[in-house]
């Protein structure tokens, strides 16, 4: 059981990692270790050890071992990352205390856009088919524009490959906590200048079981399909056509349960009978050759997200409001990078997208027995155009990254408030973003770095145009005149790696001006507004130590502190301090074991004025997972893992719900998965 406060402070943890690094340096030949390669951090493939920023990457094998149902669950326990949850399916990643609107979500480089009143946009990312996940922690607006204050999360799906013949992989898993059955398969075939990849996944999930019994309304069904065709024009140029589709059925959000606004119902719960995402892409890629190669990638894409978002009356046992919401995005991305010199890379790009939103909301009057239209807005549109340039140069042992971007955004709607307001809704925003980062290689194990990133977030459709109840217990009033947020983040860090040992430590401070939130109007109402300034600061650290040729220890730590300076209180919904420990090693030939221990501290730094008393302290807890991996044949693997071995009853601090009724995490569960390649 975790004590009320974390066992390590940031200072002691940093000193411990430095001591480990010092010990690892002795007895090693200091030959460079193969570093993780990231695409998201710089926009092109680059070593994490040459990147002056905090990043993390999960490989396909890491995702397989975690057996995660969705992106939030896959990232739980990673340093600097937490999860905000309102259902089993709705789990949004939180980066350094910032979530949802303050994180850009990408699938294969394409932004997921939608207004989300409930659930997780991240759950539309076809995780069962993913090749990997990449995360950039901290401001990243230079490459990704509006919304990247907290960082970027990108899911990478399989790509069509020019490999002779046909090959692929399949997986199947079951677990006891939710009696879930999941399966996925991808296949790639290539002949001459043609390559085709097809993939699909299914999930049938029943209600979770916690140590206190069944957690109602946590089951759902999910199906996904991906496909890509590539045509090779010559040795350097390719055309591609991609398609993605995901559909989730019968998804409930127990954390959304709130008192009804009209008699006689005590509570209403949001649910989605059906929600779908379609994406289509046409792309062109050119791979440069010669001493100064120029690489180019251009894509056009369309994405549509459709959701039924209904409010279920828990006394009348029927829907009392319905909302058929559709969000369509058309986008253009064009980027190029030029290797001016072996130690100097210039890159530039333009991103343009337009998102249209049209909800069809209807409200039931139980007394009259009639339905009335109550649309929050009509034909809302956001258009964004951004242009950026980035210079990546090595000066001896120092790597320098400079970036600059300018964005123009237009936001408009035909009307808001069920047609009551139709003027003064057109706004144009301009924003300039920038970053500067330096990392210096003293040795492969000692790479101090520093960076400063300026990012921004323009107000979304919900903040400008939609009025209604929110998770903090207030009813929000739309405000078409809110301004964009701007953020400055400063980070100091240390990273390095030698064979058998690698680590990352980062200390950071972030100031957000014109913070978009709710201004208290009365005891039950807030108005969307810019409330001055908030600050966040923290530390995240991780290390991996190969204590024996086949035994590996891992440690990760996160701490975030946020302050709402307007109200002089802790910032609403900050994650608890967290420590993760792990071991992996062989038992016999072909059989490996792993142990993962997660310790989460009590979180009593809560907002009181802002949340109207709805954010309560959360007790500390610890969970232990035990896993076995069996390499059955060269192409087949079987994995069994017992999650939450001690059957702890707990919920994360960022779990939404009425006080005392937050949904509990699953109890002890056996998950068995089988994967094969052909």
Wavefront OBJ file of the C-alpha trace (Angstrom):
o trace
v 0.000 0.000 0.000
v 1.374 3.398 -0.923
v 1.931 5.840 1.943
v 0.005 9.134 1.967
v 2.977 10.897 0.389
v 5.350 9.596 -2.301
v 8.363 7.699 -1.103
v 10.678 9.807 -3.294
v 10.894 13.564 -3.633
v 11.998 15.034 -6.991
v 15.415 15.857 -5.530
v 16.076 12.407 -4.063
v 14.834 10.709 -7.218
v 17.081 12.825 -9.434
v 20.056 12.096 -7.167
v 19.239 8.389 -7.261
v 19.189 8.384 -11.047
v 22.452 10.317 -11.207
v 24.012 7.789 -8.827
v 22.745 4.937 -10.958
v 24.105 6.646 -14.051
v 27.490 7.103 -12.375
v 27.552 3.453 -11.363
v 26.469 2.305 -14.803
v 29.174 4.382 -16.448
v 31.843 2.395 -14.591
v 32.099 -1.121 -15.923
v 30.645 -0.059 -19.318
v 32.682 0.687 -22.396
v 30.600 3.841 -23.084
v 29.741 2.585 -26.560
v 26.547 4.308 -27.757
v 23.311 2.465 -27.024
v 20.722 2.191 -29.781
v 18.367 5.091 -28.901
v 14.642 5.327 -29.405
v 13.710 7.019 -32.681
v 10.834 9.516 -32.692
v 8.997 11.074 -35.631
v 6.502 13.236 -33.736
v 8.996 15.384 -31.797
v 10.743 16.932 -34.820
v 8.456 15.967 -37.693
v 10.979 13.468 -39.077
v 12.833 10.446 -37.715
v 15.267 11.601 -35.018
v 16.989 10.049 -32.035
v 15.459 10.831 -28.659
v 19.004 11.313 -27.322
v 19.493 14.180 -29.807
v 16.160 15.828 -28.940
v 16.011 18.634 -26.366
v 12.539 17.675 -25.128
v 10.754 15.021 -23.099
v 9.376 12.229 -25.246
v 8.281 8.650 -24.833
v 7.582 5.831 -27.270
v 5.701 2.559 -26.925
v 6.491 -0.123 -29.479
v 4.007 -2.630 -30.835
v 5.460 -5.238 -28.483
v 5.055 -2.900 -25.491
v 1.402 -2.354 -26.413
v 0.923 -6.103 -26.725
v 2.419 -6.730 -23.285
v 0.176 -4.107 -21.670
v -2.972 -5.531 -23.219
v -4.563 -2.076 -23.088
v -8.132 -1.517 -24.239
v -7.545 2.087 -25.265
v -4.893 4.782 -25.503
v -5.400 6.144 -22.001
v -4.930 2.715 -20.459
v -1.825 2.095 -22.605
v -0.135 5.242 -21.279
v -1.121 4.836 -17.619
v 1.963 4.716 -15.400
v 4.257 6.464 -17.897
v 6.210 9.421 -16.445
v 4.422 12.733 -16.948
v 1.223 11.052 -18.155
v -2.066 10.410 -16.320
v -5.581 9.426 -17.398
v -8.928 11.267 -17.131
v -11.784 8.784 -17.151
v -15.577 8.911 -17.346
v -16.138 5.322 -18.527
v -14.281 2.117 -19.347
v -14.013 3.242 -22.974
v -13.653 6.972 -22.298
v -10.082 7.375 -21.031
v -8.271 10.527 -22.159
v -4.496 10.887 -21.737
v -3.398 13.791 -19.531
v 0.103 15.213 -20.112
v 1.653 17.130 -17.239
v -1.751 18.093 -15.865
v -3.281 19.199 -19.192
v -5.901 17.153 -21.025
v -8.458 17.085 -23.800
v -8.438 20.470 -25.537
v -4.789 21.095 -24.530
v -3.383 17.996 -26.252
v -3.207 17.345 -29.990
v -4.151 13.776 -30.932
v -2.836 12.389 -34.211
v -3.306 9.193 -36.182
v -0.514 8.755 -38.741
v 0.093 12.521 -38.663
v -3.559 13.517 -39.122
v -5.331 15.471 -36.391
v -8.444 14.080 -34.709
v -10.961 16.923 -34.507
v -14.317 16.975 -32.715
v -16.141 18.611 -29.832
v -16.403 16.092 -26.989
v -19.017 16.644 -24.266
v -18.358 13.150 -22.900
v -16.044 10.254 -23.609
v -12.529 10.161 -24.993
v -11.568 11.341 -28.449
v -8.471 9.186 -27.925
v -10.665 6.070 -27.976
v -11.250 6.570 -31.713
v -7.609 5.735 -32.501
v -7.831 1.982 -33.358
v -5.299 0.971 -30.705
v -5.801 -2.743 -31.347
v -4.154 -2.290 -34.746
v -1.401 0.122 -33.723
v 2.289 -0.299 -34.561
v 3.269 2.128 -31.816
v 2.495 5.260 -29.819
v 4.633 8.403 -29.577
v 4.236 11.202 -27.029
v 5.808 14.653 -26.884
v 5.469 16.235 -23.441
v 5.189 20.021 -23.404
v 4.364 22.789 -25.860
v 4.523 21.642 -29.503
v 2.597 24.294 -31.442
v 5.489 24.942 -33.847
v 4.737 21.684 -35.653
v 1.112 21.084 -34.666
v -0.548 24.460 -34.190
v -3.487 25.165 -31.924
v -4.085 22.969 -28.905
v -0.569 21.637 -28.357
v -0.024 23.315 -24.952
v 0.311 20.067 -23.052
v 1.860 18.071 -25.865
v 1.079 15.619 -28.634
v 0.023 11.973 -28.684
v 0.333 10.094 -31.961
v -0.823 6.573 -32.789
v 1.059 4.997 -35.683
v -0.883 2.392 -37.673
v 0.639 -0.189 -40.058
v 1.713 1.087 -43.468
v 1.724 -0.768 -46.787
v 5.227 -2.166 -47.339
v 7.088 -3.136 -50.512
v 8.091 -6.563 -49.240
v 7.836 -9.477 -51.642
v 4.966 -11.867 -51.023
v 2.245 -11.795 -48.383
v 2.776 -11.493 -44.649
v 0.831 -10.344 -41.609
v -0.055 -10.849 -37.958
v -3.058 -11.771 -35.853
v -3.903 -11.485 -32.173
v -6.622 -12.714 -29.840
v -7.158 -11.907 -26.157
v -9.647 -12.564 -23.368
v -9.865 -11.264 -19.809
v -11.900 -12.113 -16.744
v -12.594 -8.610 -15.356
v -14.849 -7.612 -18.260
v -15.221 -11.007 -19.982
v -13.897 -9.183 -23.019
v -12.936 -10.847 -26.269
v -10.687 -8.908 -28.621
v -9.122 -9.830 -31.912
v -7.150 -8.120 -34.669
v -5.410 -9.009 -37.905
v -3.350 -7.205 -40.534
v -2.050 -8.480 -43.848
v 0.385 -6.935 -46.333
v 0.896 -8.062 -49.900
v 3.251 -6.607 -52.477
v 4.041 -7.250 -56.117
v 6.308 -5.082 -58.219
v 5.372 -1.436 -57.712
v 2.150 -2.200 -55.844
v 1.683 -2.726 -52.100
v -1.548 -3.263 -50.183
v -2.183 -3.399 -46.413
v -5.520 -4.346 -44.837
v -6.372 -4.675 -41.160
v -9.309 -5.095 -38.846
v -10.092 -5.423 -35.159
v -13.116 -6.318 -33.035
v -13.854 -6.002 -29.320
v -16.813 -7.289 -27.337
v -16.595 -5.968 -23.788
v -18.989 -6.706 -20.907
v -19.333 -4.650 -17.716
v -16.193 -4.490 -15.562
v -16.007 -6.266 -12.228
v -14.434 -4.388 -9.340
v -13.643 -5.747 -5.846
v -17.057 -4.375 -4.809
v -19.033 -5.999 -7.600
v -20.033 -5.284 -11.159
v -19.484 -1.743 -12.445
v -22.680 -1.096 -14.379
v -22.681 0.419 -17.848
v -18.996 -0.114 -18.629
v -19.365 -2.598 -21.484
v -19.349 -1.718 -25.198
v -18.650 -3.102 -28.689
v -15.991 -1.781 -31.052
v -14.986 -2.580 -34.640
v -12.202 -0.979 -36.692
v -10.872 -1.277 -40.227
v -7.772 0.188 -41.860
v -6.436 -0.079 -45.385
v -3.682 1.454 -47.476
v -2.521 1.098 -51.077
v 0.846 2.389 -52.291
v 2.045 2.768 -55.864
v 5.752 3.237 -56.490
v 6.328 5.757 -59.281
v 10.076 5.119 -59.131
v 12.757 4.445 -56.527
v 12.137 7.753 -54.751
v 8.457 8.644 -55.292
v 5.249 7.001 -54.089
v 1.532 7.642 -54.114
v -0.691 6.324 -51.323
v -4.403 6.021 -50.606
v -5.505 5.271 -47.041
v -8.820 4.592 -45.322
v -9.752 4.145 -41.658
v -13.070 3.367 -40.026
v -14.050 2.730 -36.412
v -17.486 2.172 -34.902
v -18.346 1.858 -31.208
v -21.787 0.767 -30.061
v -23.670 1.007 -26.765
v -21.074 3.126 -24.935
v -22.125 4.530 -21.562
v -20.344 7.222 -19.538
v -21.150 6.558 -15.860
v -18.875 9.410 -14.806
v -21.179 11.851 -16.602
v -24.095 11.135 -14.240
v -25.425 14.458 -12.930
v -28.584 15.734 -11.218
v -31.306 16.439 -13.734
v -32.229 20.045 -14.439
v -35.958 19.357 -14.280
v -38.304 17.249 -12.117
v -38.897 14.492 -11.432
v -35.554 12.824 -12.281
v -32.737 12.711 -9.740
v -29.988 11.971 -12.288
v -29.224 11.777 -16.009
v -26.386 9.748 -17.581
v -24.851 10.350 -21.023
v -24.552 7.426 -23.433
v -23.724 6.871 -27.104
v -25.784 4.182 -28.857
v -23.507 4.568 -31.889
v -20.400 6.570 -32.765
v -18.215 6.322 -35.866
v -15.060 7.785 -37.360
v -14.206 7.686 -41.074
v -10.927 8.952 -42.517
v -9.696 9.027 -46.115
v -6.254 10.173 -47.231
v -4.485 10.768 -50.556
v -0.739 11.256 -50.209
v 2.484 11.777 -52.156
v 5.944 11.003 -50.800
v 9.376 11.747 -52.234
v 12.552 10.372 -50.692
v 15.618 12.457 -51.487
v 18.922 11.059 -52.740
v 22.473 12.343 -53.055
v 24.597 14.425 -50.722
v 21.848 16.954 -49.950
v 18.597 14.973 -50.041
v 15.247 16.747 -50.082
v 12.329 14.763 -48.632
v 8.741 15.818 -49.340
v 5.408 14.568 -48.030
v 2.013 15.980 -49.070
v -1.421 14.754 -48.045
v -5.071 15.641 -48.490
v -7.501 14.080 -46.033
v -11.100 14.067 -44.899
v -12.281 12.886 -41.513
v -15.842 12.620 -40.267
v -16.936 11.824 -36.734
v -20.592 11.056 -35.995
v -21.910 10.564 -32.470
v -25.243 9.960 -30.870
v -24.925 11.637 -27.463
v -28.072 11.038 -25.444
v -29.082 11.800 -21.867
v -30.740 8.853 -20.109
v -33.210 9.645 -17.320
v -32.464 7.152 -14.538
v -35.924 7.390 -12.984
v -38.055 7.479 -16.134
v -35.730 4.870 -17.708
v -35.694 6.633 -21.053
v -33.744 9.223 -22.999
v -34.815 12.772 -22.188
v -32.432 14.460 -24.606
v -30.800 13.325 -27.832
v -27.940 14.827 -29.772
v -26.864 13.674 -33.212
v -23.501 15.454 -33.609
v -21.387 15.432 -36.773
v -17.904 16.921 -37.166
v -16.230 16.905 -40.576
v -12.637 17.979 -41.172
v -10.911 18.592 -44.509
v -7.153 18.997 -44.281
v -3.957 19.628 -46.220
v -0.485 18.917 -44.845
v 2.669 19.609 -46.828
v 6.128 19.352 -45.344
v 9.696 19.063 -46.548
v 13.086 18.547 -44.958
v 16.421 19.305 -46.619
v 19.738 17.870 -45.473
v 21.824 20.950 -46.203
v 24.870 19.363 -44.572
v 25.394 16.085 -42.680
v 25.112 18.153 -39.483
v 22.380 20.569 -40.628
v 18.724 19.835 -41.453
v 16.174 22.456 -42.477
v 12.461 21.668 -42.508
v 9.319 23.627 -43.330
v 5.642 22.966 -43.769
v 2.111 24.237 -44.079
v -0.953 22.794 -42.317
v -4.464 23.829 -43.262
v -7.749 22.370 -42.072
v -11.416 23.221 -41.811
v -13.768 21.601 -39.309
v -17.528 21.923 -39.531
v -19.826 20.970 -36.661
v -23.566 20.506 -36.688
v -25.392 19.110 -33.618
v -29.053 18.164 -33.765
v -30.207 18.310 -30.126
v -33.742 17.559 -28.944
v -35.153 17.724 -25.420
v -38.096 15.709 -24.069
v -40.722 17.337 -21.859
v -42.029 14.531 -19.601
v -45.100 16.539 -18.585
v -46.278 17.399 -22.095
v -44.809 14.244 -23.623
v -43.299 16.247 -26.493
v -39.849 16.837 -28.002
v -38.439 20.284 -28.792
v -35.359 21.317 -30.757
v -32.646 22.964 -28.618
v -29.519 23.218 -30.772
v -26.518 24.848 -29.032
v -25.253 26.145 -32.389
v -25.893 25.893 -36.113
v -23.275 25.221 -38.800
v -20.184 26.094 -36.784
v -16.857 26.289 -38.636
v -13.219 26.577 -37.602
v -10.575 27.193 -40.275
v -6.866 27.085 -39.490
v -3.782 27.781 -41.620
v -0.285 27.498 -40.178
v 3.162 27.894 -41.708
v 6.347 26.865 -39.916
v 10.107 26.570 -40.377
v 12.560 24.610 -38.264
v 16.360 24.495 -38.161
v 18.123 21.465 -36.646
v 21.899 21.857 -36.523
v 24.767 20.152 -34.700
v 27.632 22.377 -33.540
v 30.280 19.989 -32.325
v 28.793 18.156 -29.335
v 25.769 20.488 -29.152
v 22.488 19.977 -30.999
v 20.396 23.125 -31.511
v 16.737 23.150 -32.574
v 15.016 26.418 -33.546
v 11.411 26.672 -34.720
v 8.962 29.430 -35.648
v 5.330 29.271 -36.749
v 2.448 31.600 -37.553
v -1.209 30.559 -37.491
v -4.411 32.231 -38.600
v -7.733 30.808 -37.390
v -11.282 31.802 -38.265
v -14.235 30.691 -36.142
v -17.898 31.272 -36.999
v -21.433 29.883 -36.669
v -24.767 30.726 -38.241
v -26.352 31.055 -34.783
v -26.084 29.914 -31.165
v -28.542 29.373 -28.321
v -31.137 27.579 -30.467
v -31.090 30.414 -32.974
v -31.384 33.245 -30.436
v -28.041 34.889 -31.392
v -26.856 35.157 -35.003
v -24.526 38.176 -34.998
v -21.060 38.830 -33.593
v -20.003 35.195 -33.966
v -17.271 35.583 -36.590
v -13.786 35.867 -35.053
v -10.244 35.750 -36.452
v -7.234 34.841 -34.329
v -3.527 35.203 -35.065
v -0.825 33.390 -33.101
v 2.948 33.068 -33.299
v 4.638 30.038 -31.753
v 8.289 29.278 -31.270
v 10.761 26.969 -29.630
v 14.470 26.834 -28.898
v 16.197 23.760 -27.566
v 19.810 22.845 -26.874
v 21.246 19.471 -25.879
v 24.958 18.922 -25.240
v 26.654 15.540 -25.299
v 29.270 15.496 -22.569
v 29.353 11.708 -23.041
v 26.809 9.127 -24.222
v 25.540 8.947 -20.644
v 25.548 12.685 -19.853
v 23.398 14.847 -22.122
v 22.027 17.945 -20.346
v 19.425 19.919 -22.269
v 17.246 23.017 -21.995
v 14.295 24.242 -24.005
v 11.703 26.980 -24.142
v 8.461 26.439 -26.060
v 5.716 28.970 -26.727
v 2.379 27.401 -27.641
v -1.248 28.445 -27.992
v -4.803 27.159 -28.000
v -7.643 28.886 -29.778
v -11.120 28.485 -28.222
v -13.110 25.546 -29.531
v -16.713 25.301 -30.628
v -17.989 24.327 -27.185
v -16.304 27.280 -25.451
v -17.529 29.868 -27.952
v -20.906 28.479 -28.902
v -22.309 25.882 -26.460
v -24.093 26.392 -23.153
v -24.850 23.518 -20.786
v -23.849 21.571 -17.623
v -20.212 20.489 -17.159
v -18.294 18.078 -14.953
v -17.433 20.613 -12.219
v -21.077 20.963 -11.135
v -21.851 24.257 -12.889
v -23.920 25.143 -15.929
v -21.698 26.976 -18.428
v -22.779 29.883 -20.609
v -21.217 30.237 -24.073
v -18.993 33.243 -24.770
v -18.208 34.064 -28.429
v -15.633 36.675 -27.322
v -13.128 34.453 -25.480
v -9.490 34.792 -26.550
v -6.831 32.141 -27.256
v -4.635 30.817 -24.469
v -0.878 31.306 -24.727
v 1.692 29.234 -22.915
v 5.398 29.471 -22.118
v 7.139 26.344 -20.905
v 10.726 26.137 -19.657
v 12.370 22.749 -19.204
v 15.738 21.561 -17.933
v 16.669 17.943 -18.313
v 19.281 15.249 -18.382
v 19.245 12.094 -20.477
v 21.667 9.469 -21.663
v 22.316 5.851 -22.406
v 25.055 3.259 -22.502
v 24.652 -0.485 -23.052
v 22.632 -1.754 -20.151
v 21.480 1.581 -18.759
v 19.495 4.607 -19.955
v 17.549 7.318 -18.161
v 15.613 10.593 -18.567
v 15.021 13.349 -15.982
v 13.124 16.594 -16.661
v 12.162 19.537 -14.443
v 9.718 21.975 -16.014
v 7.627 25.096 -15.379
v 4.686 26.297 -17.485
v 2.725 29.552 -17.396
v -0.604 29.790 -19.249
v -2.056 33.248 -19.839
v -5.686 33.979 -20.746
v -6.526 30.550 -19.320
v -9.807 29.345 -20.827
v -12.174 28.208 -18.102
v -15.342 29.225 -16.277
v -15.906 32.514 -14.486
v -18.323 32.097 -11.556
v -21.514 34.105 -12.144
v -23.652 32.671 -9.330
v -24.003 29.521 -7.236
v -24.904 27.367 -10.238
v -23.562 29.188 -13.306
v -20.234 29.908 -14.937
v -19.479 31.840 -18.092
v -16.714 30.688 -20.415
v -13.978 33.265 -19.975
v -10.240 33.982 -19.947
v -9.196 34.026 -16.304
v -5.758 35.568 -16.160
v -2.990 33.096 -15.373
v -2.329 29.589 -14.132
v 1.028 27.940 -13.545
v 2.123 24.330 -13.578
v 5.438 22.822 -12.582
v 6.744 19.347 -12.069
v 9.260 16.634 -12.627
v 9.149 13.391 -14.576
v 11.895 10.802 -14.606
v 12.521 7.273 -15.773
v 15.397 4.792 -15.901
v 16.028 1.332 -17.297
v 18.876 -0.776 -15.898
v 19.999 -4.139 -17.231
v 21.306 -5.608 -13.981
v 22.087 -8.946 -15.662
v 22.388 -9.847 -19.355
v 18.739 -10.938 -19.321
v 17.228 -9.096 -16.344
v 15.973 -5.507 -16.543
v 14.764 -3.118 -13.832
v 12.613 -0.055 -14.611
v 11.568 2.960 -12.559
v 9.400 5.984 -13.427
v 8.229 8.953 -11.361
v 5.828 11.851 -11.966
v 4.903 14.937 -9.982
v 2.715 17.862 -11.075
v 1.714 20.993 -9.159
v -0.810 23.447 -10.578
v -1.999 26.795 -9.218
v -5.044 28.827 -10.206
v -3.687 32.308 -9.479
v -7.054 34.019 -9.909
v -8.541 32.026 -7.029
v -5.265 31.348 -5.192
v -5.959 27.625 -4.951
v -4.710 24.401 -6.553
v -5.588 24.030 -10.209
v -8.632 21.822 -10.826
v -7.971 18.110 -11.470
v -4.227 17.706 -11.085
v -2.907 14.110 -11.152
v -1.471 12.544 -8.013
v 2.243 11.869 -7.513
v 3.137 8.482 -8.900
v 5.984 5.951 -8.786
v 6.223 2.845 -10.985
v 8.669 -0.029 -10.548
v 9.176 -2.985 -12.850
v 11.283 -6.095 -13.454
v 11.542 -8.354 -16.481
v 13.600 -11.505 -16.902
v 13.658 -15.149 -18.044
v 12.440 -18.121 -16.041
v 13.316 -20.866 -18.535
v 14.170 -21.029 -22.204
v 11.388 -19.289 -24.080
v 9.533 -18.231 -20.904
v 9.851 -14.713 -19.468
v 8.254 -13.135 -16.412
v 7.589 -9.531 -15.524
v 6.404 -7.660 -12.441
v 4.980 -4.138 -12.468
v 4.243 -2.262 -9.247
v 2.449 1.080 -9.381
v 2.305 3.351 -6.300
v 0.017 6.392 -6.369
v 0.056 8.926 -3.529
v -2.935 10.468 -1.781
v -4.093 13.562 -3.673
v -5.452 16.240 -1.347
v -4.326 19.306 -3.295
v -7.795 19.973 -4.675
v -9.759 22.957 -5.953
v -12.581 24.131 -3.700
v -13.919 27.433 -5.083
v -13.508 26.563 -8.742
v -15.098 23.123 -8.420
v -17.861 24.125 -5.980
v -16.656 21.396 -3.645
v -16.968 18.611 -6.230
v -13.238 17.773 -6.334
v -12.447 15.618 -3.337
v -9.211 14.201 -2.002
v -8.355 10.716 -3.274
v -6.631 8.084 -1.159
v -3.316 6.580 -2.150
v -3.198 3.065 -3.567
v -0.847 0.499 -5.015
v -1.395 -2.143 -7.711
v 0.730 -5.129 -8.678
v 0.647 -6.925 -12.048
v 2.366 -10.256 -12.766
v 2.950 -11.470 -16.309
v 4.313 -14.498 -18.177
v 5.429 -14.466 -21.817
v 5.939 -17.733 -23.685
v 7.617 -17.798 -27.092
v 5.805 -20.916 -28.301
v 7.411 -20.992 -31.746
v 9.397 -18.556 -33.834
v 6.150 -16.886 -34.955
v 3.762 -17.482 -32.033
v 3.655 -15.975 -28.552
v 1.325 -16.558 -25.626
v 1.006 -14.093 -22.749
v -0.841 -14.364 -19.449
v -0.996 -11.510 -16.958
v -2.766 -11.104 -13.641
v -3.667 -7.443 -13.217
v -4.366 -5.872 -9.824
v -3.147 -8.994 -8.065
v -4.237 -7.826 -4.578
v -7.749 -6.980 -5.861
v -7.491 -3.355 -4.694
v -10.635 -1.221 -4.772
v -9.635 2.216 -6.069
v -10.234 4.907 -8.644
v -7.833 7.380 -10.213
v -8.047 10.970 -8.973
v -9.061 12.136 -12.457
v -12.039 9.772 -12.600
v -15.194 11.823 -13.144
v -18.465 11.256 -11.347
v -20.658 12.395 -8.488
v -18.739 12.544 -5.228
v -18.501 9.063 -3.732
v -19.881 7.315 -6.811
v -16.893 7.482 -9.162
v -16.515 4.287 -11.171
v -13.991 1.879 -9.666
v -11.090 0.410 -11.586
v -11.329 -3.283 -12.493
v -10.418 -5.748 -9.749
v -8.182 -8.770 -10.065
v -8.219 -9.966 -13.647
v -6.550 -12.673 -15.714
v -5.815 -11.625 -19.279
v -4.586 -14.158 -21.819
v -3.440 -13.140 -25.299
v -2.060 -15.002 -28.301
v -0.231 -13.433 -31.241
v 1.166 -14.949 -34.396
v 2.967 -13.755 -37.497
v 2.925 -15.275 -40.947
l 1 2 3 4 5 6 7 8 9 10 11 12 13 14 15 16 17 18 19 20 21 22 23 24 25 26 27 28 29 30 31 32 33 34 35 36 37 38 39 40 41 42 43 44 45 46 47 48 49 50 51 52 53 54 55 56 57 58 59 60 61 62 63 64 65 66 67 68 69 70 71 72 73 74 75 76 77 78 79 80 81 82 83 84 85 86 87 88 89 90 91 92 93 94 95 96 97 98 99 100 101 102 103 104 105 106 107 108 109 110 111 112 113 114 115 116 117 118 119 120 121 122 123 124 125 126 127 128 129 130 131 132 133 134 135 136 137 138 139 140 141 142 143 144 145 146 147 148 149 150 151 152 153 154 155 156 157 158 159 160 161 162 163 164 165 166 167 168 169 170 171 172 173 174 175 176 177 178 179 180 181 182 183 184 185 186 187 188 189 190 191 192 193 194 195 196 197 198 199 200 201 202 203 204 205 206 207 208 209 210 211 212 213 214 215 216 217 218 219 220 221 222 223 224 225 226 227 228 229 230 231 232 233 234 235 236 237 238 239 240 241 242 243 244 245 246 247 248 249 250 251 252 253 254 255 256 257 258 259 260 261 262 263 264 265 266 267 268 269 270 271 272 273 274 275 276 277 278 279 280 281 282 283 284 285 286 287 288 289 290 291 292 293 294 295 296 297 298 299 300 301 302 303 304 305 306 307 308 309 310 311 312 313 314 315 316 317 318 319 320 321 322 323 324 325 326 327 328 329 330 331 332 333 334 335 336 337 338 339 340 341 342 343 344 345 346 347 348 349 350 351 352 353 354 355 356 357 358 359 360 361 362 363 364 365 366 367 368 369 370 371 372 373 374 375 376 377 378 379 380 381 382 383 384 385 386 387 388 389 390 391 392 393 394 395 396 397 398 399 400 401 402 403 404 405 406 407 408 409 410 411 412 413 414 415 416 417 418 419 420 421 422 423 424 425 426 427 428 429 430 431 432 433 434 435 436 437 438 439 440 441 442 443 444 445 446 447 448 449 450 451 452 453 454 455 456 457 458 459 460 461 462 463 464 465 466 467 468 469 470 471 472 473 474 475 476 477 478 479 480 481 482 483 484 485 486 487 488 489 490 491 492 493 494 495 496 497 498 499 500 501 502 503 504 505 506 507 508 509 510 511 512 513 514 515 516 517 518 519 520 521 522 523 524 525 526 527 528 529 530 531 532 533 534 535 536 537 538 539 540 541 542 543 544 545 546 547 548 549 550 551 552 553 554 555 556 557 558 559 560 561 562 563 564 565 566 567 568 569 570 571 572 573 574 575 576 577 578 579 580 581 582 583 584 585 586 587 588 589 590 591 592 593 594 595 596 597 598 599 600 601 602 603 604 605 606 607 608 609 610 611 612 613 614 615 616 617 618 619 620 621 622 623 624 625 626 627 628 629 630 631 632 633 634 635 636 637 638 639 640 641 642 643 644 645 646 647 648 649 650 651 652 653 654 655 656 657 658 659 660 661 662 663 664 665 666 667 668 669 670 671 672 673 674 675 676 677 678
